[in-house]
Amino acid sequence: MNSSVAGLDIAKNIFHLYSIGVDNQVFKKKLKRAELLAFFANYPASLIGTEACGGAQHWARELIKLGHEVILLNARYVKSFVVGNKNDFNDAQAIFDAVTRPNKRVVAIKTVEQQDIQLVHTVQQSLVDQRTALVNQIRGLLSERGIVIHEGIHQVRKQLPLILEDADNNLTPLSRELLNERYEQLVLLDDAIKQQDRRMHRMCTDNELSKRFLEVPGVGPMTATIIASDIGDGKRCASSRDYAASLGIVPRQHSS
């Protein structure tokens, strides 16, 4: 471990640094976003701790490039070290105290490739959520007109065009127009989700680790890619049980 340790509280624009020098003097500094890397480029090689929050992965990679050792800490773990009222410098001090402990809760630093895979999954899940909300909206609007469609996206895809073409139901010209727009939006979402599926398949075949996961029975491209993006090189886990624990799929301990 580096002899110099620093706690860094990151934010959108203003960052707060807390450290203790060799003379046991407390060092505090407030840094603007544009100043951060320039400051640490001239800072002694240190162990820098920060919370795993928005932007932390990016800053961790950049600080490592400058020769520092960076540890991302679980925010819930850091919270117990906060002394006094919560403010940015107290948060930085809590991070400093937490990163020096031997049993700290560490979050792995992800590569850009890992984040790209997670980005695809995030975008796809967002599209799926939008489609589900749209289908529920269509079914609800039709039920108000006395037209019931069975649950399921496939049922809406199949029956809505027939309902729009039926001139004998209770739909007005305006309601037909609006529902037709909803149907066109559903088709666009279906196409967008299929595009993400194709992208996910390509990423799965291009990633050596995800291809190995495909050899496990019942594991497809979606599961293989998300595990590969999460586990990385696997060095953060001493055993398979540790990885299972990080996913929360092992029994919790409730003993005193």
N, C-alpha and C positions, 0 to 999 in steps of 0.2 A: 504494500500500500504506500502511496505517496505520503511524505511527511507533512505536506501542505494540504489542508482540507478546507473546502469552502461549501457553504450552503447557498444555493441560487434559487430565488423565488422568481419564476418567469411569469410574464403577463403579455398582453398584446403590445404595449408600447414601453412600459417602464419596468425594469428588472431590478431586483434588490439582492445584493451580495452580503453575506455575513461570513467572517472568518476570524480566526485567532492566530496572531503571529507568534514567532518563536519567543518573543518577549512577553507572551501572555497578554498582549494588548488586543482588544477587540477592534476589528476592522470592518467598517460598514461602508457600502458605496451604492449609490443609485445610478443606474445606467439606462440610457435610452436604447431603443431597439437597434438603431443604426450604429451605436457605439460598442455594442456587446462584443462582437468578434474582434474588433480592433483592440479592445482592452485585454481580452484573454490571449491575444497573440503575443503580448508582451508580459503576460502574467506567468510566474513560475509554474512549471508542470505540477498539477495538483489533482487531488481526488475531488471531483465536483459532484455534489449530490443535488438532485432536483426532483420535484414531484412528477409522476407520470400523468401529465395533463395535456391539453391541446397545445400542439407545437413542440412538446418535449422531445419527441423522436427526432425532429429536424435539428434542434439545437444540440442534442446529444451527439449526433453524427458530426456536426460542424466542430464542436469542441474537441472531439476525439481526433479530428484531422489536425488540430493545433497542438496535439501531443498530450492532452489531458486524459485522465481516466474519469469516465462519467458513469454514475449509478443513478438509475431511475427508481424512485421509491413509491410504494403504494401510498396514496394520499390518506387513507384511513389509518395507516401505520404512523404517518408523520403527525397526524392530528393530536395524538396522545402526548407529543413532546412540546406542544405550544404552551408557553408560560405567559401569563398575563393576558391582556386584551388582544384580540386577533387583529394584527396589522401586518403589512408586508415585511417589515424587518423582523418581527417576531416569528413570522412564518419561515423566513430564511434561517433564523437561528434554530428553529425546530428541525428544519431539514439538516442543518449542520450537526445537531445532536443525534439525529436519527441515523445519519449515514456513517457515523463512527461506531455504531453498535454492531456486535458480531452477528446477532440474529435478525438483521434487518430484512424486511420484506421487499424483495427486488423485482422490478419489472424488466423483462428483456428488451434490449434496444433492437428495433427492427431495421432491416435494410429497405432500400427504396423498392426493391422487387417485392418484398413481403407486403409493403404498404400498397403497392399497385394491385396485388391480388385481393387484398381487403377492400380496396376501392371498388373493384368490380362487384364484389359481393354486396357492398353497401348500396351501390347504385341499383343493382338488381332487386334487392329487398325493398328499396324505396318504390320501384316500379310495380312490384307485386302488391305492395300495400295500397298504392294508388288504384290498381286494377280491382282489388277486393272492395275498396270503398266505392268505386264507380258502379260495380255490379250490384252492391247492396242498395245504392241510391236508385238505380234503374228499377230493381224489384220493388222498392218502396213506393216509387212514383206510380208504377203500374198498379200496385195493389190499391192505391187511392182511387183508381178508375175502375176498380172491380176486376182487374186482370191479374191473375196469380201465376207466377213462374216458379217452378220448383227450384230448390237451392242448387247451387253449382254454377260455375262460370260456363261450362259447356251448355247447360240448359238455356242460359241467356243468349249465348252466341247462336244457338239453334232456333229459338222461338221468337226473339225480338224482331228479326226481319219479317217473319210471317205475320206478327202482330201489326207491324207498320204497314203491311200491304193489305191487311183486312179492313175493308171499308165499312163493315157492319158493326165494328166495336164502338165504344164510347169515346174514342180519341178525337179531339178537335184538330183542325189543321195546325194550330200553334203547338199543341202537345206532340203531334207527330214530328214536327220540325225539330223540336228540342230533343226528343228521344232519339231521332235519327242522328243528331249531333253527338249524343252520348254514345251511340253505337259506333260511329266513326272514331271517336276517341278510344273506345275499347279496342278496336282493330289496331290503332296506332300503338297502344300499350302492349298488345300481344306481339306486334312486330319488334318493339323495343326490347321486350323480355327475351325473345328468341335471339336477338342480336347479342345480348349479354350472355346467353347460354353458349352461343358459338364462340364468343371471346373466351369464356371460361374453359371450354374444351381445348382451345388453342394454348392457353396458358398452362393447362394441365399437362399437355404433351410436351411443352417446352421446358417444364420444370422437372428436374431429375427426381427430387424428393416426392413430389405429388405422383409421378409415374410409379414409384415404388409402392405408394399407398393403394394404388389401383389394384395391386395384386391381392389385397385383403378382400375376402368375400363380403359382398354387400356394400363396398365402398365405391362410389362413383366420382366423377370429376368435381362435383360441388363439395363433397366432404373431403376429398383428397387435397383440393387446393386450399381450403380454409384451414385444414390442419397444418399443411406445409407453411402457410403464411404465419401461423401462430407459433409453431414449434421451432422454426428456423433450423439452426445447426444442432439443437437439442442440448447444448452445453449448460443451459440454465437449470436443467433437471438432472438430478443424480440418478434417478430411476424412473421407471414407467409409473410407479405409484405417485411420485412427486408431480408428474405431469397430470395424472388423473386428479390429484388434489387441487391443482391450479385451475382445473375446469369445474371443481365443485361436485364431482361425481363419486366421492368417497364419504363415508360417514363422518360427521363432525364429532369432535370430542366435547363431551359435556361434564367430564369429571372435575372434581374440585382440586 
